[in-house]
């Protein structure tokens, strides 16, 4: 116990010796130099991300137009088909028989019309009789045309180039008129829909060039950017009153068919800002949800000042008001200083600070 007390006493003496000089005077710590910079005025671009839904430029349902048994499926699910290619065939026997019946009726009425015409030319029958025979023949020809249409409906062909979706029926199924067979997607171009808040819509419309469609990029579900930029070609007419958003539609080329109908992703839309003040985010602090910076005056005294933020970039704020380009602001050590404190500082050029932030972000 005695040795422990002696050890503690020695430590206390060492501590006292380190805090005092040989003359017994207290040693003052050297002044700390704080890093200070200024806002920089320049053009920049803010990138906003929006959840999006990918749609084919043409996506339709293929349905049976006639009732009957599905006789043959000529393609497979996921297959690329050409316009006019035969996809499905419904058993045509009933419709072939109806066509033959209609053709026979048409032949009969044509013969009847020819005979009536000869009699009418000899003034044996009245012109009204000839007109009625002509009407019966026209009606029979219309029945033939209708039967031909019904027979054609037993063959379902691709209305455009595209990719077949999964089948909802199998060969031998009894189909009802209008029953869903599959879907067909034209993926040569893709429409990507996303919702934009009202404030960001206004920023976009006021800053975007009117003569050119704005370019956007698509971040896919695997966190990789799609290889082709898209263009904002359409903005919906009305805002959604429940969400306060408006729908944008961007069109993307899809030459390799990577994008498919129903995919999700994030649209990245760049909004340009011209001649704005930029400051590092780390130079700010918050008090009751308001942003402040420490401004260094000509006497090297720091004073807090409220600022308004217009937009945010990684590690950088776009300042709307509260600062001037000539102001000097405290960059680091905001928690180590007090209001109206006089400091010593080292000034860093704004361009150097932004370069360091860009390297950090990478």
C-alpha positions as CSV (number, residue, x, y, z in Angstrom):
1,X,0.0,0.0,0.0
2,X,2.9,2.3,0.9
3,X,4.6,1.7,-2.5
4,X,1.3,2.4,-4.4
5,X,1.0,5.8,-2.7
6,X,4.6,6.6,-3.5
7,X,3.9,5.7,-7.2
8,X,0.8,8.0,-7.3
9,X,2.8,10.8,-5.8
10,X,5.5,10.5,-8.4
11,X,2.9,10.6,-11.2
12,X,1.4,13.8,-9.8
13,X,4.9,15.4,-9.7
14,X,5.5,14.4,-13.3
15,X,2.1,15.9,-14.3
16,X,2.9,19.1,-12.5
17,X,6.3,19.3,-14.1
18,X,4.8,18.9,-17.5
19,X,2.3,21.7,-16.9
20,X,4.8,24.2,-15.5
21,X,8.1,25.6,-16.7
22,X,11.4,25.5,-14.9
23,X,10.5,28.8,-13.3
24,X,7.1,27.6,-12.1
25,X,5.2,29.5,-14.9
26,X,2.3,27.8,-16.7
27,X,3.0,26.8,-20.3
28,X,0.4,28.2,-22.9
29,X,-0.6,25.9,-25.7
30,X,0.2,27.3,-29.2
31,X,-2.6,28.9,-31.1
32,X,-4.5,26.6,-33.5
33,X,-4.8,27.7,-37.1
34,X,-8.3,27.0,-38.5
35,X,-9.0,26.3,-42.1
36,X,-11.1,29.0,-43.9
37,X,-12.4,29.2,-47.4
38,X,-14.8,31.3,-49.5
39,X,-17.9,30.4,-51.6
40,X,-17.2,29.9,-55.3
41,X,-19.5,31.1,-58.0
42,X,-19.8,28.8,-61.0
43,X,-22.2,26.8,-63.2
44,X,-23.1,23.3,-61.9
45,X,-25.6,20.5,-62.5
46,X,-27.8,18.8,-59.9
47,X,-28.6,15.2,-60.5
48,X,-31.9,14.0,-59.1
49,X,-33.0,10.3,-58.9
50,X,-36.5,9.1,-59.5
51,X,-38.0,5.7,-59.1
52,X,-39.2,4.6,-62.6
53,X,-41.1,1.9,-64.5
54,X,-40.0,0.6,-67.8
55,X,-42.6,-0.1,-70.6
56,X,-42.4,-1.3,-74.1
57,X,-43.2,1.3,-76.7
58,X,-45.9,-1.1,-77.9
59,X,-47.3,-3.8,-75.6
60,X,-50.5,-5.5,-76.5
61,X,-52.6,-8.5,-75.5
62,X,-53.2,-11.3,-78.1
63,X,-56.8,-12.6,-77.8
64,X,-58.9,-15.1,-79.6
65,X,-61.3,-13.4,-82.0
66,X,-63.4,-16.6,-82.6
67,X,-64.6,-19.5,-80.4
68,X,-63.0,-22.9,-81.0
69,X,-60.3,-25.3,-80.2
70,X,-56.7,-24.1,-80.3
71,X,-55.3,-26.4,-83.0
72,X,-51.6,-25.2,-83.2
73,X,-49.1,-22.9,-81.5
74,X,-46.3,-22.0,-83.9
75,X,-44.0,-20.1,-81.6
76,X,-42.5,-20.3,-78.2
77,X,-42.6,-18.1,-75.1
78,X,-39.9,-15.4,-75.2
79,X,-39.4,-15.8,-79.0
80,X,-38.8,-12.8,-81.3
81,X,-41.4,-12.8,-84.1
82,X,-41.8,-10.8,-87.2
83,X,-44.8,-8.8,-88.4
84,X,-47.3,-11.0,-90.1
85,X,-45.8,-14.2,-88.7
86,X,-48.4,-16.9,-87.8
87,X,-48.6,-17.4,-84.0
88,X,-51.8,-19.4,-83.2
89,X,-54.4,-21.3,-85.2
90,X,-57.9,-22.1,-84.1
91,X,-59.5,-25.2,-85.6
92,X,-61.0,-23.8,-88.8
93,X,-63.3,-26.6,-90.0
94,X,-66.5,-24.9,-88.8
95,X,-65.6,-21.6,-90.4
96,X,-64.4,-23.3,-93.6
97,X,-67.9,-25.0,-93.9
98,X,-69.6,-21.6,-93.3
99,X,-67.5,-20.1,-96.1
100,X,-68.4,-22.9,-98.5
101,X,-72.1,-22.5,-97.6
102,X,-71.9,-18.7,-98.2
103,X,-70.1,-19.2,-101.5
104,X,-72.8,-21.7,-102.7
105,X,-75.5,-19.3,-101.8
106,X,-73.7,-16.5,-103.6
107,X,-73.4,-18.7,-106.8
108,X,-77.2,-19.5,-106.6
109,X,-78.2,-15.9,-106.3
110,X,-75.8,-14.9,-109.1
111,X,-77.5,-17.4,-111.5
112,X,-80.9,-16.1,-110.3
113,X,-79.8,-12.6,-111.0
114,X,-78.5,-13.5,-114.5
115,X,-81.8,-15.2,-115.4
116,X,-83.9,-12.3,-114.1
117,X,-81.8,-9.8,-116.0
118,X,-82.5,-11.7,-119.3
119,X,-86.2,-11.6,-118.6
120,X,-86.0,-7.9,-117.7
121,X,-84.2,-7.2,-120.9
122,X,-87.1,-8.8,-122.8
123,X,-89.7,-6.8,-120.7
124,X,-91.0,-10.1,-119.3
125,X,-90.4,-9.1,-115.6
126,X,-90.5,-5.6,-114.1
127,X,-87.4,-3.7,-113.2
128,X,-88.3,-4.1,-109.5
129,X,-87.9,-7.9,-109.9
130,X,-84.4,-7.3,-111.3
131,X,-83.5,-5.0,-108.5
132,X,-84.6,-7.5,-105.8
133,X,-82.5,-10.2,-107.5
134,X,-79.5,-7.9,-107.6
135,X,-80.0,-7.2,-103.8
136,X,-80.2,-10.9,-103.0
137,X,-76.9,-11.4,-104.9
138,X,-75.2,-8.5,-103.1
139,X,-76.3,-9.9,-99.8
140,X,-74.9,-13.3,-100.6
141,X,-71.6,-11.7,-101.6
142,X,-71.5,-9.9,-98.3
143,X,-72.1,-13.2,-96.5
144,X,-69.1,-14.7,-98.3
145,X,-66.9,-11.7,-97.3
146,X,-68.0,-12.1,-93.7
147,X,-67.3,-15.9,-93.7
148,X,-63.8,-15.2,-95.1
149,X,-63.2,-12.7,-92.2
150,X,-64.3,-15.3,-89.6
151,X,-62.0,-17.9,-91.3
152,X,-59.1,-15.4,-91.2
153,X,-59.7,-14.8,-87.5
154,X,-58.8,-18.5,-86.9
155,X,-55.2,-17.5,-87.6
156,X,-53.6,-15.1,-85.1
157,X,-50.6,-13.3,-86.6
158,X,-48.2,-10.8,-85.2
159,X,-49.2,-7.2,-85.9
160,X,-45.6,-6.0,-85.5
161,X,-42.1,-7.2,-84.7
162,X,-41.8,-8.1,-81.0
163,X,-41.3,-10.7,-78.3
164,X,-43.9,-13.2,-77.2
165,X,-44.8,-13.3,-73.5
166,X,-45.9,-16.5,-71.7
167,X,-48.8,-18.5,-73.0
168,X,-52.1,-18.5,-71.1
169,X,-53.5,-21.5,-73.1
170,X,-52.2,-24.7,-74.5
171,X,-52.9,-26.7,-77.7
172,X,-56.3,-28.3,-77.5
173,X,-57.8,-25.7,-75.2
174,X,-61.3,-24.6,-75.9
175,X,-61.2,-20.9,-76.5
176,X,-63.9,-18.4,-76.0
177,X,-64.2,-15.3,-78.1
178,X,-61.9,-12.7,-76.5
179,X,-59.9,-15.1,-74.4
180,X,-56.3,-14.0,-73.6
181,X,-53.6,-16.1,-75.4
182,X,-50.4,-14.2,-74.7
183,X,-48.8,-10.7,-75.0
184,X,-46.6,-9.1,-77.6
185,X,-43.9,-6.5,-76.8
186,X,-42.1,-4.2,-79.2
187,X,-38.9,-3.5,-77.3
188,X,-37.0,-1.6,-80.0
189,X,-37.6,1.5,-77.9
190,X,-38.7,1.8,-74.3
191,X,-40.8,4.3,-72.5
192,X,-39.7,5.0,-68.9
193,X,-42.2,6.7,-66.6
194,X,-41.3,8.5,-63.4
195,X,-43.0,11.0,-61.1
196,X,-41.5,14.4,-60.4
197,X,-42.5,16.7,-57.4
198,X,-44.0,20.1,-58.3
199,X,-41.0,22.2,-57.2
200,X,-38.6,20.1,-59.2
201,X,-40.9,20.2,-62.2
202,X,-40.8,24.0,-62.0
203,X,-37.0,24.0,-61.8
204,X,-36.8,21.7,-64.7
205,X,-39.1,23.7,-66.9
206,X,-37.4,27.0,-66.1
207,X,-33.8,25.7,-66.5
208,X,-34.2,23.2,-69.4
209,X,-33.7,24.3,-73.0
210,X,-36.9,24.6,-74.8
211,X,-35.5,23.7,-78.2
212,X,-33.9,20.4,-77.1
213,X,-35.4,17.4,-75.3
214,X,-33.6,16.9,-71.9
215,X,-31.4,13.9,-71.7
216,X,-31.6,11.5,-68.8
217,X,-29.9,8.3,-67.8
218,X,-31.3,5.0,-66.4
219,X,-29.8,3.3,-63.4
220,X,-30.9,-0.3,-63.7
221,X,-31.7,-2.7,-60.9
222,X,-28.2,-4.1,-60.8
223,X,-26.9,-0.5,-60.0
224,X,-25.4,-0.1,-63.4
225,X,-26.2,2.6,-65.9
226,X,-28.0,1.7,-69.1
227,X,-25.7,2.2,-72.0
228,X,-27.8,4.6,-73.9
229,X,-29.2,8.0,-72.8
230,X,-32.9,8.7,-73.0
231,X,-34.8,11.9,-73.8
232,X,-37.7,13.4,-72.0
233,X,-40.3,13.7,-74.7
234,X,-43.6,13.8,-72.8
235,X,-44.9,15.4,-69.5
236,X,-48.4,14.5,-68.4
237,X,-51.0,17.2,-68.5
238,X,-52.1,17.2,-64.8
239,X,-50.6,16.9,-61.4
240,X,-51.7,14.1,-59.0
241,X,-53.5,16.0,-56.3
242,X,-52.8,13.3,-53.7
243,X,-49.1,13.1,-54.2
244,X,-48.3,16.5,-55.7
245,X,-46.3,14.8,-58.5
246,X,-46.5,14.9,-62.3
247,X,-45.5,12.0,-64.6
248,X,-42.6,12.4,-67.0
249,X,-41.9,9.9,-69.9
250,X,-38.5,9.4,-71.3
251,X,-37.7,7.4,-74.4
252,X,-34.7,5.1,-74.5
253,X,-33.3,3.2,-77.6
254,X,-33.0,-0.5,-76.9
255,X,-30.9,-1.9,-79.8
256,X,-29.7,-5.0,-77.9
257,X,-33.0,-5.7,-76.2
258,X,-31.6,-5.5,-72.7
259,X,-34.6,-3.7,-71.3
260,X,-37.9,-5.5,-71.0
261,X,-41.5,-4.5,-70.3
262,X,-42.1,-4.2,-66.6
263,X,-38.6,-3.6,-65.4
264,X,-37.8,-1.0,-62.7
265,X,-34.9,1.4,-62.2
266,X,-34.0,4.9,-61.3
267,X,-34.0,7.8,-63.7
268,X,-31.2,10.3,-63.2
269,X,-32.1,13.7,-64.4
270,X,-29.6,16.6,-64.5
271,X,-30.9,20.0,-63.7
272,X,-28.5,22.8,-64.7
273,X,-27.8,25.8,-62.3
274,X,-26.1,28.9,-63.8
275,X,-23.7,31.2,-61.9
276,X,-24.6,30.0,-58.4
277,X,-22.6,30.0,-55.1
278,X,-21.2,26.7,-53.8
279,X,-19.9,25.9,-50.4
280,X,-18.8,22.6,-48.7
281,X,-21.5,20.9,-46.6
282,X,-19.1,20.4,-43.8
283,X,-18.8,24.2,-43.4
284,X,-22.4,24.4,-42.2
285,X,-24.2,23.5,-39.0
286,X,-27.9,23.4,-38.0
287,X,-29.9,25.1,-35.3
288,X,-33.6,24.4,-35.2
289,X,-33.7,23.1,-38.8
290,X,-31.9,26.2,-40.1
291,X,-28.5,26.2,-41.7
292,X,-25.7,28.4,-40.5
293,X,-22.1,29.1,-41.3
294,X,-19.3,30.9,-39.3
295,X,-18.2,34.0,-41.3
296,X,-14.8,35.5,-40.5
297,X,-14.8,39.3,-40.5
298,X,-11.9,41.6,-41.2
299,X,-10.8,41.4,-37.6
300,X,-10.6,37.6,-37.7
301,X,-13.7,37.4,-35.5
302,X,-16.2,34.7,-36.3
303,X,-19.9,35.3,-36.3
304,X,-22.7,32.8,-37.2
305,X,-24.9,33.7,-40.2
306,X,-28.1,32.0,-41.4
307,X,-28.1,30.8,-45.0
308,X,-30.7,29.4,-47.4
309,X,-29.9,26.3,-49.4
310,X,-31.3,26.0,-52.9
311,X,-30.0,22.6,-53.8
312,X,-27.7,19.8,-52.7
313,X,-24.9,17.9,-54.4
314,X,-22.8,15.2,-52.6
315,X,-20.7,17.1,-50.0
316,X,-21.7,20.5,-51.5
317,X,-24.6,23.0,-51.0
318,X,-25.9,25.5,-53.6
319,X,-26.6,28.7,-51.6
320,X,-29.6,30.7,-52.5
321,X,-29.0,33.6,-50.1
322,X,-27.0,34.6,-47.0
323,X,-23.5,34.6,-48.4
324,X,-21.4,36.6,-50.9
325,X,-18.5,35.4,-53.0
326,X,-16.2,37.6,-51.0
327,X,-17.1,36.2,-47.6
328,X,-14.7,34.0,-45.7
329,X,-16.3,31.0,-43.9
330,X,-14.9,28.6,-41.4
331,X,-14.3,25.2,-43.1
332,X,-13.4,22.9,-40.2
333,X,-13.5,22.8,-36.4
334,X,-16.9,24.3,-36.1
335,X,-17.5,22.7,-32.7
336,X,-14.2,24.0,-31.4
337,X,-15.0,27.7,-31.6
338,X,-17.5,30.0,-30.0
339,X,-19.5,33.0,-31.3
340,X,-17.4,36.3,-31.5
341,X,-14.2,34.4,-30.9
342,X,-11.0,35.8,-32.6
343,X,-9.1,33.1,-34.5
344,X,-6.0,32.5,-36.5
345,X,-6.6,30.8,-39.8
346,X,-5.2,29.4,-43.0
347,X,-7.0,30.3,-46.2
348,X,-7.7,27.5,-48.7
349,X,-8.8,28.5,-52.2
350,X,-12.4,27.4,-53.0
351,X,-11.3,25.6,-56.2
352,X,-8.8,23.5,-54.1
353,X,-11.5,22.6,-51.6
354,X,-13.9,21.5,-54.4
355,X,-11.2,19.4,-55.9
356,X,-10.6,17.7,-52.6
357,X,-14.3,17.0,-52.2
358,X,-14.6,15.5,-55.7
359,X,-11.7,13.2,-54.9
360,X,-13.3,12.2,-51.6
361,X,-16.6,11.5,-53.3
362,X,-14.9,9.2,-55.8
